[in-house]
Amino acid sequence: MSTMKKATQKYLKEHNRSLIFKKMLDQNPTSRANLARVTGLTPTTVSEIVSEFITDGLVNEIGIGPSTGGKNPILLDIVEDSRCSIGLDLANDRLSGGIVNLRGKIKHFITISLNGAEGDDALALVFEMIDQLIKHKSEQIVGIGIGAPGLINSRDGLVINAVNYGWKNLPLVDIINQRYNLPVHIINDCQAAAIAEKQYGHATLATNNMIVINVRYGIGAGIIIDSEIYQGDGGSAGEMGHIVVIPEGGELCRCGNRGCLETVASVKALLRNAKSLASQNPKFFSNLTPNALTFDLLLTSFFESNPITIKLVLDSAYYLGMAISWLVGILNIQKIILIGDMTKFGEPWLAQIKNTVNEMSLERPRSNTKIEISKLGHKTVIVGATAALASDYSFFFNQ
Ligand SMILES: [Zn+2]
């Protein structure tokens, strides 16, 4: 057989295996006959591939299903823990990582504070995290997916600029791949979150378009248009943290501009404002000194109805609402999901955002817009980073 023909056959087989595997992930349980129907492949091809999956421990026969006319079908399901990936969430103030199974469930989770580490020291923390995770399920781990803040070049595996990590043009994918000898994929953290919401979220509105906004130490968005991540011409679509919302006299932002959304609506901004008030009057936060104030203490004081904290939080929500109203006006995407630490302020914070969007946008683009807090919780980026890694399923298969 010619090399060309062999290559084509190999490609076809890869393609068919991925197609069947994807259908099995979508429909559980299923049967060989159903897989042939939904993939359009011949029953023989489906049977051959399913047998390989069973031999590889990826799929199990789990019983007999009801007859739809002919013989009762044998039901098949994915063995969801048979392959796992490591997902990393490199946030601006901490690193989190988890072992994620084939259905996006986190089996083990750890978090390490960044504590000002930069450059090689920050990289050492990434290694430490992967080392700890790998110990748990070394046989099943087939790849590593990374969600990182800042400008990321997914195609070349580069962190172009991650200010808090002190990384510039770092070939992170190559570095990790060489150390662990596993497939590695990197994506912007907000884009990872958007993929997770698309794949595993249970938001109320089914649509092919959505915006996922991550509001934590920094602020960014992942935009999905026609079911695909929209990266923009230069790969930096969704960098909404640096939209200027205070054109005159705003605070200096880490990007060098003044009055960016991040300087008024992020966790960092909230802490900065609270500390500045605490230094003016210790009574504002029950005599806590500025240095003693933490995000968790502010959360507590918010739910204890401290009027100072409430004002700070609602002011920050107002600016976020303003920026969201611009997105609504420009894109008319009707599904907007909020994730990140700021969502812990819950309903009152969300209500202020919605009010502002209502006040500041035209009725038509706004009317069917749903803004909600993610139901996936704070592990969204980890799950999304592994989902992005698994976009062609080939590395789940033995060969
Ligand atoms: Zn900025």
Residues whose N, C-alpha, C, O or C-beta is under 5 A from the ligand:
A	BS01	ZN	G241 H242 C253 R254 C255 N257 C260
